[in-house]
C-alpha cells in the first residue's frame, strides 16, 4: 500500500461527504448541473427545508457547491457544483461499483453458510 496509515487523509474526505443527504444532493447536481432549492426539495421529498439548507451550507463551506443569488423578486437562488466538487464524480462512481460488488460478495458468503 502506498499510503502510510499514520498520514492517511481518507477520513477528511469521508467526513466532508458523509451523511444521509450530501451524496444524493451531489448526485442530483452532477446530473442536472444547476438546481434551485425548490427543485432539490422535489427530488428529495423526505428532507426538511431546515436539513436541506444545513447540508447545502456545509457543502458550500467545504467548497463543493456554489450558491448563486439573482437579484429578482422573489429572489432566485441556484446551486451547482464547483470544479472541486465535480472531482467527486469518479470517486462516487467507484464507491457505487464497489458497493454493488460488496453486496454480491456478502450475499455469496451468506449462501455458503446455509
N, C-alpha and C positions, 0 to 999 in steps of 0.2 A: 504494500500500500504506500502511496506517495505522501499521504497526509500524516503528519505527526499528531497522534491523538491529543497530545498536550496543547497543540496550537490549532486544533480543528475549529472552524467557524460555522459549521453546519447549523448549530443551534441559533446563531444570529439570523440566518436566513429563514429557518423554520419559525422562529418567534415572530417574524415580520408577516408571514402569510397564514399562520395557523389561526384557527377559529372557525366557527360554523359558517360564516358568511363571506370571508375575504376571498377565498378561492372562487366561489360562484360569482362574486362581483367581478373579479379579474377575468374570469372566463367570458362573461357577458360583454365586458368591454373589449376583450380580444375579438370576439365575434362581431360586435356591432360598431366598434371603434369609438363612437361617441354616444352617450346616453344622458338623458335628463333624469333627475331624481325620481320623477313620477314613473318613468319608463322602467327604472330599476325596481321600483315598488311593484309594478305589474308583473315582472318576470320572477320576482321573489316575494310572493304574496304572504308568506309566513313571517317575514321580518317586519318588526315595528319601525315606524318612522325614526324613533329615537335610536334604535340599534343600527339602522341603515346609516343615519347621519354620523354616528360614532365610528362605524367602520370606514366610511368614506373619509372622515377627518384623519383617522390613523393611517390609512393608505396614502393620503396626501402628505402627511407629516413624514412618512417614510419615502417620499418622492416616487411612489409607484403610480399615482394618478395625478392628474391636474384638474383643477376646478376653474371653469371659465364662467364669469358672470357677465351677462349682457345688460346694458342699461336700458331696459324696456319696462313697460308697465303691463302686466305684472313682470317682475324680474325673471329672466330666463337664465338658468344655470345648467351647464353641461359638464359632464365628467368624461375624461378619456385617459388612456394610459400614457405615461411618459415613455421616452425611449428606454429608460432604465426599467420601467415596469414591463415593457414588451419583451425584455430579455427572459422573463419568466415563462414564455410560451413553450419553449423546448423543454424546460425543466418540468413544468406541469404535465406536458405530454409524456415525458419519460416516466414520471411518477405514476401517471394513469396506467400506462402499459405495464409497469412493474406491479401495480396493484391488481390488475387483472391476472397476471401470471401468479401472483402470490395467492389469490383466492383459488385458482385452479390447483396450485400446489397443496394448499390446505385441504381442499376437497378430496384430492387423491390420497392424502395422508389419512384422512378420516375414513375413506372407503377401505383402506388396507387394515384398519383396526377392526372392522366388522366383517 
